[in-house]
């Protein structure tokens, strides 16, 4: 009888350690949730050359719909692309969002969503504004993969 009790304790301990390891990984990658949707308006900024890559308060995103966030910026059309990403103040894993595929997602054009990778390092999006104007930059997490798109502001 005692051997069965020890085996059960070992199995229970292995299960507990396995669950703790899983919870730790989820917490570190930003995948753990406390129920409901993650609110990116608390921490996400549009970051890029126009702001020296800093997380400036005027470029913090605002929630505009379920899973859709937006910020605006005035850009000059001088034929040069602006490089940008969405990221929190610390470039944390899970909120350091650049392009997913260099071939398909790096170059952003007006009104055309591209896929984002929120564990990016050097994968900056590029946008060349067709005219000097105020543009809305959108971060959309309603699908399986986050998307980014730009619209001319009204």
C-alpha positions in Angstrom: 0.0 0.0 0.0 2.6 2.6 0.8 4.2 2.3 -2.7 0.9 3.2 -4.3 0.6 6.4 -2.1 4.2 7.5 -3.0 3.5 6.9 -6.8 0.3 9.0 -6.5 2.1 11.8 -4.8 4.8 11.8 -7.5 2.2 11.8 -10.3 0.4 14.7 -8.6 3.6 16.6 -8.1 4.5 16.1 -11.8 1.1 17.4 -12.8 1.4 20.5 -10.6 4.9 21.2 -11.9 3.7 20.8 -15.5 0.8 23.2 -15.0 3.1 25.7 -13.3 5.5 25.6 -16.2 2.6 26.1 -18.7 1.2 29.1 -16.8 4.7 30.6 -16.6 5.2 30.3 -20.4 1.8 31.8 -21.1 2.5 34.7 -18.7 5.9 35.5 -20.2 4.6 35.4 -23.8 1.6 37.6 -23.1 -0.8 34.8 -24.1 -2.4 34.4 -20.7 -5.6 36.3 -20.2 -7.8 36.9 -17.2 -10.9 36.4 -19.3 -12.1 38.6 -22.1 -10.2 40.6 -24.6 -6.9 42.2 -24.0 -7.1 46.0 -23.9 -4.2 47.3 -26.0 -5.2 51.0 -25.4 -3.5 50.7 -22.0 -0.1 50.1 -23.4 0.3 50.2 -27.2 1.9 53.0 -29.1 2.6 53.8 -32.8 6.4 54.0 -32.8 8.6 55.0 -35.7 11.1 57.4 -37.3 8.6 60.3 -36.9 9.0 60.0 -33.1 12.6 58.8 -32.9 11.1 55.4 -32.0 9.9 56.7 -28.6 6.6 55.7 -27.0 5.0 59.2 -27.1 1.6 59.9 -25.4 0.2 61.5 -28.6 0.7 58.2 -30.5 -0.9 55.9 -27.9 -3.6 53.9 -29.5 -7.3 54.3 -28.6 -9.9 51.6 -28.9 -12.3 52.4 -31.7 -14.2 49.1 -31.9 -14.0 45.6 -30.4 -10.4 44.5 -31.1 -9.6 47.6 -33.2 -7.2 50.3 -32.1 -6.2 53.6 -33.8 -4.0 56.6 -33.5 -3.4 59.5 -35.9 -0.3 61.2 -37.2 0.4 63.9 -39.7 2.9 62.8 -42.4 4.6 64.7 -45.2 4.7 63.2 -48.7 8.3 63.6 -49.8 8.6 60.3 -51.6 10.4 58.7 -48.7 8.9 55.8 -46.7 8.2 56.1 -43.0 9.2 53.0 -40.9 7.0 52.1 -38.0 5.8 49.4 -35.6 3.2 49.1 -32.9 4.8 48.5 -29.5 4.5 49.1 -25.8 6.9 51.4 -23.9 9.4 48.5 -23.3 9.3 46.7 -26.6 7.9 43.7 -24.7 7.5 40.3 -26.4 3.9 40.0 -27.4 3.5 43.8 -28.0 6.4 44.5 -30.4 4.4 44.3 -33.6 6.1 44.5 -37.0 5.4 42.7 -40.3 4.8 39.0 -40.5 6.2 38.3 -44.0 8.7 40.6 -45.6 7.4 39.8 -49.1 3.7 40.3 -48.3 3.4 42.5 -45.2 6.3 44.9 -45.0 5.0 47.6 -47.4 1.7 49.1 -46.2 -0.6 50.9 -48.7 -3.7 52.8 -47.9 -6.8 50.8 -47.0 -5.0 47.4 -47.3 -4.5 45.3 -44.2 -1.2 43.5 -43.7 -0.4 40.8 -41.1 1.6 41.6 -38.0 4.0 39.6 -35.9 3.9 40.8 -32.3 7.1 39.1 -31.4 9.1 41.1 -34.0 12.5 42.5 -33.5 13.7 44.4 -36.6 10.6 43.8 -38.9 9.5 47.4 -39.3 6.5 48.3 -41.5 7.1 50.8 -44.3 4.5 53.4 -45.5 5.1 56.0 -48.2 2.2 58.6 -47.9 0.8 59.5 -51.3 0.1 63.0 -50.1 0.8 65.2 -47.1 -2.1 64.6 -44.7 -3.2 63.2 -41.4 -3.4 59.4 -41.4 -5.1 56.9 -39.1 -2.9 53.9 -38.2 -5.0 50.9 -37.1 -4.1 47.8 -35.1 -6.7 45.1 -35.5 -6.8 41.9 -33.3 -10.2 40.6 -34.4 -8.8 37.8 -36.5 -6.5 34.9 -35.9 -3.5 37.0 -36.8 -3.3 40.7 -35.9 -3.4 43.1 -38.9 -2.3 46.7 -39.5 -3.8 49.1 -41.9 -3.7 52.9 -42.7 -6.5 55.2 -43.8 -6.5 58.8 -44.6 -8.1 60.7 -41.7 -11.3 62.7 -42.4 
